[in-house]
Amino acid sequence: MAERIKIRVVPNAPKSECVGPYGDAVKIKIAAQAVDGKANAELVKFLSKTLKVPKKAITIVTGDTSRDKLVEIEGAPYAANILLSREQPL
């Protein structure tokens, strides 16, 4: 079963981490530049590690060149809840 979640990406962060809710999305800082797909690749790697799913189970449905993305994740029910439970204190 696939789950789709909205993600707001902030590239060029010191480290990749989930920040918390951002409207109806999840805000994630990514430790990669938004050049040549590096931020997207780092986002997939971060989600794969955090949600314990293979990278091939993660698809960026919309927002390939935008900070606002819709991501589909196979095999990770409640992915948004898992990400938000890992948010860092501000």
C-alpha positions in Angstrom: 0.0 0.0 0.0 1.4 3.4 -1.0 1.1 6.6 0.9 1.5 10.0 -0.6 2.8 12.9 1.6 3.5 16.5 0.8 7.0 17.6 1.6 8.6 21.1 1.8 12.3 20.7 1.1 15.0 23.2 2.3 18.3 22.5 0.6 21.8 23.4 1.7 21.2 22.5 5.3 24.1 21.5 7.5 22.5 18.1 8.0 19.4 16.3 6.7 16.6 16.3 9.2 12.9 16.5 9.6 11.9 20.0 11.0 8.2 19.4 11.5 4.9 20.4 10.0 4.6 23.0 7.3 0.9 23.7 6.7 -0.4 20.4 5.3 3.1 19.2 4.5 6.2 18.0 6.3 9.3 20.3 6.3 12.6 18.5 5.7 16.0 20.1 5.6 18.4 18.4 3.1 22.2 18.5 3.3 22.6 18.9 -0.5 22.5 21.6 -3.0 19.5 22.0 -5.3 21.7 21.4 -8.4 21.6 18.5 -10.9 19.1 16.5 -8.8 21.4 16.3 -5.8 18.7 17.5 -3.3 16.2 15.0 -4.7 18.6 12.2 -4.4 19.5 13.2 -0.8 15.8 13.4 0.0 15.1 9.9 -1.3 18.2 8.6 0.7 17.0 10.4 3.9 13.4 9.1 3.5 14.7 5.6 2.8 16.9 5.5 5.9 14.3 7.2 8.2 11.3 5.0 7.1 13.4 1.8 6.7 12.2 1.2 3.1 14.3 0.7 0.0 15.1 3.7 -2.2 13.1 2.2 -5.1 10.0 2.3 -2.9 10.1 6.1 -3.0 8.9 8.2 -5.9 8.8 11.9 -6.3 5.4 12.3 -8.0 5.3 16.1 -8.5 7.7 18.9 -7.7 10.9 17.5 -9.2 12.3 21.1 -9.6 10.3 22.7 -6.7 10.7 22.9 -3.0 7.2 21.6 -2.6 7.0 17.9 -3.5 4.4 15.1 -3.5 6.2 11.9 -2.6 4.8 8.4 -2.8 6.2 5.8 -0.5 5.5 2.0 -0.8 5.5 -0.1 2.3 5.6 2.6 4.9 2.1 3.2 6.3 1.8 6.3 8.4 5.0 7.7 6.9 4.0 11.3 7.7 3.5 10.4 11.3 6.8 8.6 11.5 8.6 11.7 10.0 6.9 14.1 12.4 7.7 11.9 15.4 11.4 12.3 14.4 11.3 16.0 14.2 14.1 17.9 16.0 13.4 20.3 18.8 13.8 23.9 17.7 
